[in-house]
Amino acid sequence: MHKKWMLALVFCGSAACGIPKEQYDAKALEAHQLSQKYKDEEGKTAALEAKVKELQKKNDEEKGELEKKSIAYETLAESLKTEISAGQIELSELKGKMTVKMKDKILFSSGSAKLGKAGEDALGKVAEALAGLKGKIIRVEGHTDNVPTAKGPYRTNWELSVARALAVVKFLQDNKVDPGMLSAAGYGEYHPIAPNDTPENRSLNRRIEIVLAAPE
């Protein structure tokens, strides 16, 4: 409709068409305003399309960075592929932060902070991949379920989680991981990854996490 008005105004003068001058001038002004508005909208659309392309490019670049795995990750994934396939170990990396999640049953017997043979074998592979690593912090985190500890040397889950984290730290240090990068933390039952409502979920919460990140 607006284009028809503009064409009519181009090919039809006010006198020839019998249109009063005031009406003709009003329609001419309206046509001009609509034309300008159309150009403005075209400009906004083009700018918006450019912004969308820019954001898409940035998103693709960030996605590529997130999906890019470090050499340490690739080395660990290869050396621990048997344990990963068996569901004993989970390995993840996001934004330069790598986490090795190990179920407690592969490392320790119930209520104990003494590493078993299977745990030492798995940790030995982890230590081999981390030996010589520089420019990272390695935080070993101990986690438990919410079941109170039974009779034994550890009266609380806090104590048990700390003792297990320290046992892993000591093992890594003894296997040539730089002790200046190592630290231990015990979180007890207070950082669960699943509700403590079934034996399966409680098993998920009993874990050691070895977190590698850039120094803060």
C-alpha positions as CSV (number, residue, x, y, z in Angstrom):
1,M,0.0,0.0,0.0
2,H,2.7,2.5,0.9
3,K,4.7,1.8,-2.3
4,K,1.5,2.4,-4.4
5,W,1.1,5.8,-2.7
6,M,4.7,6.7,-3.5
7,L,4.3,5.6,-7.1
8,A,1.1,7.6,-7.4
9,L,2.8,10.7,-6.1
10,V,5.6,10.3,-8.5
11,F,3.5,10.0,-11.6
12,C,0.5,12.1,-10.6
13,G,0.8,15.8,-9.7
14,S,-1.8,17.4,-7.5
15,A,-3.5,19.4,-10.2
16,A,-3.6,16.6,-12.8
17,C,-5.2,14.1,-10.4
18,G,-7.6,16.7,-9.0
19,I,-6.2,16.2,-5.4
20,P,-6.2,19.3,-3.1
21,K,-2.7,20.6,-2.5
22,E,-3.0,20.2,1.2
23,Q,-3.9,16.6,0.9
24,Y,-1.2,16.0,-1.7
25,D,1.4,17.6,0.5
26,A,0.3,15.5,3.5
27,K,0.5,12.3,1.5
28,A,3.9,13.3,0.1
29,L,5.2,13.9,3.6
30,E,3.7,10.6,4.7
31,A,5.4,8.8,1.8
32,H,8.7,10.4,2.7
33,Q,8.4,9.4,6.4
34,L,7.5,5.9,5.5
35,S,10.4,5.7,3.1
36,Q,12.8,6.9,5.8
37,K,11.3,4.6,8.3
38,Y,11.8,1.7,5.9
39,K,15.4,2.6,5.4
40,D,15.9,2.9,9.1
41,E,14.4,-0.6,9.7
42,E,16.6,-2.0,6.9
43,G,19.6,-0.5,8.7
44,K,18.6,-2.0,12.1
45,T,18.0,-5.4,10.5
46,A,21.4,-5.4,8.9
47,A,23.1,-4.3,12.1
48,L,21.2,-7.1,14.0
49,E,22.2,-9.7,11.5
50,A,25.8,-8.6,11.8
51,K,25.6,-8.8,15.6
52,V,24.1,-12.3,15.4
53,K,26.9,-13.5,13.1
54,E,29.5,-12.0,15.5
55,L,27.9,-13.7,18.5
56,Q,27.7,-17.0,16.6
57,K,31.3,-16.8,15.7
58,K,32.3,-16.0,19.3
59,N,30.1,-18.9,20.5
60,D,31.8,-21.3,18.1
61,E,35.2,-20.2,19.2
62,E,34.3,-20.6,22.9
63,K,32.8,-24.0,22.2
64,G,36.0,-25.0,20.4
65,E,38.1,-23.9,23.4
66,L,35.8,-25.8,25.8
67,E,36.0,-29.0,23.8
68,K,39.7,-28.7,23.4
69,K,41.4,-31.2,25.7
70,S,44.8,-30.7,27.4
71,I,47.7,-33.1,26.9
72,A,47.4,-34.1,30.6
73,Y,43.7,-35.0,29.9
74,E,44.5,-37.1,26.8
75,T,47.3,-38.9,28.6
76,L,45.1,-39.7,31.6
77,A,42.2,-40.8,29.4
78,E,44.5,-43.2,27.6
79,S,46.2,-44.6,30.7
80,L,43.0,-45.0,32.6
81,K,40.7,-46.2,29.8
82,T,40.2,-49.6,31.5
83,E,39.1,-48.0,34.8
84,I,37.0,-45.4,33.0
85,S,35.2,-48.2,30.9
86,A,34.6,-50.1,34.2
87,G,32.9,-47.0,35.7
88,Q,35.5,-46.8,38.5
89,I,36.9,-43.5,37.4
90,E,35.3,-40.5,35.7
91,L,37.4,-37.9,33.9
92,S,36.2,-34.4,32.9
93,E,37.7,-31.1,31.7
94,L,36.1,-27.7,31.4
95,K,37.6,-24.3,30.9
96,G,41.1,-25.6,31.8
97,K,39.9,-27.3,35.0
98,M,40.3,-31.1,35.0
99,T,38.7,-33.4,37.5
100,V,39.6,-37.1,38.1
101,K,36.7,-38.6,40.1
102,M,37.5,-41.9,41.8
103,K,35.0,-44.1,43.7
104,D,36.1,-44.9,47.2
105,K,35.8,-48.6,46.7
106,I,38.6,-48.7,44.2
107,L,40.9,-46.9,46.6
108,F,39.8,-47.8,50.2
109,S,38.0,-50.5,52.1
110,S,35.0,-49.4,54.2
111,G,35.9,-46.9,57.0
112,S,39.6,-47.1,56.1
113,A,42.1,-44.5,54.8
114,K,44.7,-47.1,53.8
115,L,45.0,-47.4,50.0
116,G,44.4,-50.9,48.6
117,K,46.3,-52.6,45.8
118,A,43.7,-51.6,43.1
119,G,43.7,-48.0,44.4
120,E,47.5,-47.8,44.2
121,D,47.5,-49.2,40.7
122,A,45.0,-46.6,39.5
123,L,46.7,-43.8,41.4
124,G,50.0,-44.9,40.0
125,K,48.7,-44.2,36.5
126,V,47.4,-40.8,37.6
127,A,50.7,-39.9,39.2
128,E,52.6,-40.9,36.0
129,A,50.4,-38.6,33.9
130,L,50.9,-35.7,36.5
131,A,54.6,-36.1,37.1
132,G,56.5,-33.2,35.7
133,L,53.3,-31.1,35.4
134,K,54.0,-27.4,36.0
135,G,51.8,-24.3,36.5
136,K,48.8,-26.1,38.0
137,I,47.4,-26.6,41.5
138,I,46.3,-30.2,42.3
139,R,43.7,-30.3,45.0
140,V,42.7,-33.7,46.4
141,E,39.2,-33.7,47.8
142,G,37.7,-36.4,50.1
143,H,33.9,-36.9,50.1
144,T,31.7,-39.3,52.0
145,D,28.0,-40.2,52.3
146,N,26.0,-39.2,55.3
147,V,26.1,-42.6,57.1
148,P,27.8,-42.1,60.5
149,T,31.2,-43.8,60.7
150,A,31.3,-47.1,62.6
151,K,33.8,-48.1,65.2
152,G,37.3,-47.3,64.1
153,P,40.0,-44.6,64.2
154,Y,37.7,-41.9,62.6
155,R,34.9,-40.7,64.7
156,T,33.3,-38.5,62.0
157,N,33.0,-38.4,58.2
158,W,35.0,-35.1,58.3
159,E,38.0,-37.0,59.8
160,L,37.6,-39.9,57.4
161,S,37.4,-37.6,54.3
162,V,40.5,-35.6,55.4
163,A,42.5,-38.8,56.1
164,R,41.7,-40.3,52.7
165,A,42.6,-37.0,50.9
166,L,45.9,-36.9,52.7
167,A,46.6,-40.5,51.9
168,V,46.2,-39.8,48.2
169,V,48.3,-36.6,48.4
170,K,51.1,-38.6,50.1
171,F,50.9,-41.3,47.4
172,L,51.1,-38.7,44.6
173,Q,54.1,-37.0,46.3
174,D,55.9,-40.4,46.7
175,N,55.3,-40.9,43.0
176,K,57.1,-37.8,41.7
177,V,54.2,-35.3,41.6
178,D,55.5,-31.9,42.7
179,P,54.4,-31.5,46.3
180,G,54.4,-27.7,45.9
181,M,51.3,-28.1,43.7
182,L,49.5,-30.5,46.0
183,S,46.9,-29.8,48.7
184,A,44.2,-31.9,50.5
185,A,40.7,-31.0,51.6
186,G,38.0,-33.1,53.4
187,Y,34.4,-32.2,52.7
188,G,32.8,-35.1,54.7
189,E,29.2,-35.6,53.7
190,Y,28.5,-31.9,52.8
191,H,29.2,-31.8,49.1
192,P,27.1,-34.7,47.8
193,I,26.5,-35.2,44.0
194,A,23.4,-37.3,44.6
195,P,20.7,-37.6,47.3
196,N,21.8,-40.0,50.1
197,D,18.6,-42.0,49.8
198,T,19.7,-45.3,48.2
199,P,22.8,-47.5,48.4
200,E,23.6,-46.6,44.8
201,N,23.5,-42.8,45.4
202,R,25.5,-43.1,48.6
203,S,28.1,-45.0,46.6
204,L,28.3,-42.0,44.2
205,N,28.9,-39.6,47.1
206,R,31.8,-41.7,48.5
207,R,34.6,-40.5,46.3
208,I,38.0,-38.9,45.9
209,E,38.2,-36.0,43.4
210,I,41.6,-34.8,42.1
211,V,41.1,-31.3,40.7
212,L,43.7,-29.7,38.5
213,A,43.3,-26.0,37.8
214,A,45.4,-22.8,37.1
215,P,46.7,-21.1,40.2
216,E,44.3,-18.4,41.5
